Amino acid sequence: MGKTIQGYIDSKGFIGYTHVHWGMEFSKSCRDTGTYYISLFVTEPDKRTENASKLVNIIKLIRIRYKEHGNTDRIQYVRHHDKTRWTGHLWTMDRDNLDPILIAMILYSKYDSKLGSFAQEILKLVWGRMGFAWNFKHDWPLKDDEPKLPDWYLLFLPLIAYGIRLKKRWWLYPFLLLIDLGLVFGSISRFFKALEDPRDTKDDLIHQTRLVFAQLCYLTPVAWFAKLLYKCRPRSGPNRHNRIKASGPYTAYLQHYSNKDAPPMPDVWKPVIDKFL
């Protein structure tokens, strides 16, 4: 019997990896949970209100209020709700985890306004941080780790695109055409990366999520062209001479989640790839 995604979801709705010694591991929980809800948005249109309510409960668990410099209240988002794990600590949320869960919030905001408020709050917070995410800490942080440079949203452009699509600012559509050129460059970059190293798939996940989001919300001709380019992506695999026999975009998922501990995200995402990529 094959793996099912339900076996990788914890009691609060977060998706993790399983490990024979560690149990569940949640370093990519927001990435995979956000991707899961984007897939449900496509495959279960009649349950969007119900799924939006579930997503609200998930977001509330990773929205942390804390004090800085004495009495100043601050808000920060973390990767997982369990504060006994490093993934539930402050200063760990990276771009790979933030993007899918943020996109899911924007898509479902029509069905629960709280998600729109949360998404707007995240955009304002990251904008106020000059476009940097919160991951000053390394993954699997050690006591002697030096702080790292957090992930950066290049020239704020993805943040602006998310804001336009969240607020449905039709009068900014011409500006969105320019911003979506980033999707074209991303598709070209992923083509040559896959040609050079078929195991390099990390950036494919976030690129696919952004491409699908652009198809679902305020599609531009530029984003449509970026999708066509990405369809030509070479297939992934263990090496150049042993590539997986499937479409290029789908093999990126198959290769990335090929570890036996990984959740079956390729099965979750395949209906989305079939429809949009």
C-alpha positions as CSV (number, residue, x, y, z in Angstrom):
1,M,0.0,0.0,0.0
2,G,1.4,3.4,-1.0
3,K,1.9,6.4,1.3
4,T,-1.0,8.8,1.9
5,I,-0.7,12.4,2.9
6,Q,-2.9,11.9,6.0
7,G,-0.2,9.8,7.6
8,Y,2.2,12.8,7.6
9,I,-0.2,15.4,9.1
10,D,0.0,16.1,12.8
11,S,-2.9,16.8,15.1
12,K,-2.9,20.5,14.3
13,G,-2.9,20.1,10.5
14,F,0.9,20.6,9.7
15,I,2.7,18.3,7.3
16,G,6.0,16.8,8.3
17,Y,8.6,14.2,7.4
18,T,8.7,10.9,9.3
19,H,11.9,9.5,10.6
20,V,12.5,6.1,12.3
21,H,14.4,7.6,15.2
22,W,13.2,11.2,15.4
23,G,9.5,10.7,14.7
24,M,7.9,13.7,12.8
25,E,10.2,16.5,11.6
26,F,8.8,19.9,10.6
27,S,11.6,22.0,9.0
28,K,9.5,22.3,5.8
29,S,6.0,22.2,7.4
30,C,4.8,25.6,6.2
31,R,6.1,24.9,2.7
32,D,4.3,21.5,2.4
33,T,1.2,22.6,4.3
34,G,0.8,25.7,2.2
35,T,1.3,23.6,-1.0
36,Y,-1.3,21.1,0.2
37,Y,-3.9,23.8,0.7
38,I,-3.1,25.3,-2.7
39,S,-3.8,21.9,-4.2
40,L,-7.0,21.6,-2.3
41,F,-8.0,25.0,-3.6
42,V,-7.8,23.5,-7.1
43,T,-9.1,20.0,-6.5
44,E,-11.9,20.8,-3.9
45,P,-13.5,24.0,-5.1
46,D,-16.7,23.1,-3.2
47,K,-14.9,22.9,0.1
48,R,-13.0,26.2,0.0
49,T,-14.9,27.8,2.8
50,E,-14.3,24.7,5.0
51,N,-10.6,24.6,4.1
52,A,-10.2,28.3,4.6
53,S,-11.5,27.9,8.2
54,K,-8.9,25.1,8.8
55,L,-6.2,27.3,7.4
56,V,-7.1,30.1,9.7
57,N,-6.6,27.8,12.7
58,I,-3.2,26.8,11.3
59,I,-2.0,30.4,10.8
60,K,-3.1,31.4,14.3
61,L,-0.7,28.7,15.7
62,I,2.4,30.0,13.9
63,R,1.6,33.7,14.5
64,I,3.7,34.6,17.5
65,R,3.4,37.8,19.5
66,Y,6.5,38.7,21.5
67,K,8.1,41.7,23.2
68,E,11.2,43.4,21.9
69,H,13.3,46.1,23.7
70,G,11.2,45.9,26.8
71,N,7.6,46.6,26.2
72,T,7.2,46.8,22.4
73,D,4.8,44.2,21.0
74,R,6.1,42.5,17.8
75,I,4.6,39.9,15.5
76,Q,6.5,37.1,13.8
77,Y,5.6,33.9,12.0
78,V,7.4,30.6,12.6
79,R,7.5,27.3,10.8
80,H,5.6,25.1,13.3
81,H,3.4,25.4,16.4
82,D,5.5,23.3,18.7
83,K,7.8,25.7,20.7
84,T,9.8,22.7,22.0
85,R,11.3,22.2,18.5
86,W,13.6,24.7,16.8
87,T,11.0,25.0,14.0
88,G,8.7,26.7,16.5
89,H,11.3,29.3,17.6
90,L,11.6,32.9,16.5
91,W,14.0,33.9,13.7
92,T,13.6,30.6,11.7
93,M,10.9,31.4,9.0
94,D,12.6,31.3,5.6
95,R,11.3,32.2,2.1
96,D,10.7,28.6,1.0
97,N,8.3,28.1,3.9
98,L,6.7,31.5,3.8
99,D,5.8,31.7,0.1
100,P,3.5,28.7,-0.1
101,I,1.6,29.4,3.1
102,L,1.3,33.1,2.1
103,I,0.0,32.2,-1.3
104,A,-2.6,29.8,0.2
105,M,-3.7,32.7,2.5
106,I,-4.3,35.0,-0.4
107,L,-6.2,32.4,-2.5
108,Y,-8.5,31.6,0.4
109,S,-8.9,35.2,1.6
110,K,-12.1,35.4,-0.5
111,Y,-13.6,32.7,1.8
112,D,-12.4,34.0,5.1
113,S,-11.3,37.6,5.5
114,K,-9.0,36.7,8.5
115,L,-6.7,35.1,6.0
116,G,-6.5,38.4,4.0
117,S,-5.7,40.3,7.1
118,F,-2.9,37.8,8.0
119,A,-1.5,37.9,4.5
120,Q,-1.5,41.7,4.5
121,E,0.2,41.7,7.9
122,I,3.0,39.4,6.6
123,L,3.5,41.6,3.6
124,K,3.8,44.7,5.7
125,L,6.2,43.0,8.2
126,V,8.5,41.7,5.5
127,W,8.4,45.0,3.6
128,G,9.3,46.8,6.9
129,R,12.3,44.4,7.1
130,M,13.5,45.7,3.7
131,G,12.3,42.5,2.0
132,F,14.1,40.1,4.3
133,A,12.5,37.0,5.8
134,W,13.0,36.1,9.4
135,N,15.6,33.2,9.1
136,F,18.6,34.7,10.9
137,K,19.1,31.3,12.4
138,H,20.4,28.3,10.5
139,D,18.3,25.2,10.0
140,W,19.0,22.7,12.8
141,P,20.7,25.6,14.7
142,L,23.6,24.9,17.0
143,K,24.5,27.0,20.1
144,D,27.7,28.2,18.5
145,D,26.1,29.1,15.1
146,E,26.7,32.7,14.0
147,P,23.6,34.6,12.7
148,K,23.1,34.2,8.9
149,L,21.9,36.6,6.3
150,P,18.1,35.9,5.9
151,D,16.4,35.2,2.6
152,W,15.7,38.3,0.5
153,Y,12.8,39.1,-1.8
154,L,14.7,40.7,-4.7
155,L,13.9,44.4,-4.9
156,F,10.6,43.7,-3.1
157,L,9.1,42.5,-6.5
158,P,7.4,39.3,-5.3
159,L,6.0,41.1,-2.4
160,I,4.5,43.8,-4.7
161,A,3.0,41.1,-6.9
162,Y,1.5,39.3,-3.9
163,G,0.0,42.6,-2.7
164,I,-1.5,43.5,-6.1
165,R,-3.1,40.0,-6.4
166,L,-4.3,40.1,-2.7
167,K,-6.0,43.5,-3.1
168,K,-7.2,43.0,-6.7
169,R,-5.7,46.3,-7.7
170,W,-6.7,46.2,-11.4
171,W,-5.2,49.6,-12.1
172,L,-1.8,48.2,-11.2
173,Y,-2.1,45.5,-13.8
174,P,0.4,47.1,-16.2
175,F,3.0,47.1,-13.4
176,L,2.2,43.5,-12.7
177,L,3.1,42.7,-16.3
178,L,6.6,44.0,-15.6
179,I,7.0,42.2,-12.3
180,D,5.9,38.9,-13.8
181,L,9.0,39.1,-16.0
182,G,10.7,37.6,-12.9
183,L,8.7,34.4,-13.6
184,V,10.1,34.3,-17.1
185,F,13.6,34.6,-15.8
186,G,12.9,32.0,-13.2
187,S,11.7,29.5,-15.9
188,I,14.8,30.1,-18.0
189,S,17.0,29.7,-14.9
190,R,15.3,26.4,-13.9
191,F,15.7,25.1,-17.5
192,F,19.5,25.5,-17.4
193,K,19.8,24.4,-13.8
194,A,18.0,21.1,-14.6
195,L,20.1,20.7,-17.7
196,E,23.3,21.1,-15.6
197,D,22.2,19.1,-12.5
198,P,19.0,17.0,-12.6
199,R,19.1,16.7,-8.8
200,D,18.9,20.5,-8.3
201,T,15.1,20.9,-7.6
202,K,14.8,23.1,-4.5
203,D,14.0,26.3,-6.3
204,D,11.6,24.5,-8.6
205,L,9.1,24.1,-5.8
206,I,8.8,27.8,-5.1
207,H,8.8,28.7,-8.8
208,Q,6.0,26.2,-9.5
209,T,4.0,27.7,-6.7
210,R,4.4,31.2,-8.0
211,L,3.5,30.1,-11.5
212,V,0.3,28.4,-10.4
213,F,-0.7,31.4,-8.2
214,A,-0.3,33.6,-11.3
215,Q,-2.6,31.3,-13.3
216,L,-5.2,31.4,-10.5
217,C,-5.1,35.1,-9.7
218,Y,-4.7,38.0,-12.2
219,L,-3.1,36.0,-15.0
220,T,-0.9,38.1,-17.2
221,P,0.4,37.2,-20.7
222,V,3.9,37.4,-19.3
223,A,3.0,34.8,-16.6
224,W,1.4,32.6,-19.3
225,F,4.6,32.8,-21.4
226,A,6.6,31.9,-18.3
227,K,4.5,28.8,-17.8
228,L,5.0,27.7,-21.5
229,L,8.8,28.1,-21.0
230,Y,8.7,26.1,-17.8
231,K,6.9,23.2,-19.5
232,C,10.1,22.7,-21.5
233,R,12.1,22.1,-18.3
234,P,14.4,19.1,-18.7
235,R,13.5,16.0,-16.6
236,S,15.1,15.5,-13.1
237,G,16.6,12.4,-11.8
238,P,19.5,10.9,-9.8
239,N,22.0,11.9,-12.5
240,R,22.3,13.1,-16.1
241,H,22.1,9.6,-17.5
242,N,19.2,8.4,-15.3
243,R,16.3,10.9,-15.5
244,I,12.8,10.2,-14.4
245,K,10.3,9.4,-17.2
246,A,7.6,12.0,-16.7
247,S,7.0,15.7,-17.5
248,G,9.9,18.0,-16.5
249,P,7.9,19.9,-13.8
250,Y,6.5,16.7,-12.3
251,T,10.0,15.1,-12.1
252,A,11.2,18.0,-10.0
253,Y,8.7,17.0,-7.4
254,L,9.5,13.3,-7.7
255,Q,13.2,13.9,-7.3
256,H,12.9,16.4,-4.5
257,Y,10.7,14.1,-2.4
258,S,12.5,10.8,-3.4
259,N,13.7,10.3,0.2
260,K,11.8,7.5,1.9
261,D,11.0,9.8,4.9
262,A,9.3,12.4,2.7
263,P,5.6,13.0,2.6
264,P,3.9,12.1,-0.8
265,M,3.8,15.7,-2.0
266,P,4.2,14.6,-5.7
267,D,0.8,12.9,-5.4
268,V,-0.7,16.0,-3.7
269,W,0.7,18.4,-6.4
270,K,0.2,16.2,-9.5
271,P,-3.4,17.4,-10.2
272,V,-2.2,21.0,-10.1
273,I,0.7,20.3,-12.5
274,D,-1.7,18.5,-14.8
275,K,-4.0,21.4,-14.9
276,F,-1.6,24.4,-14.9
277,L,1.9,23.3,-15.8
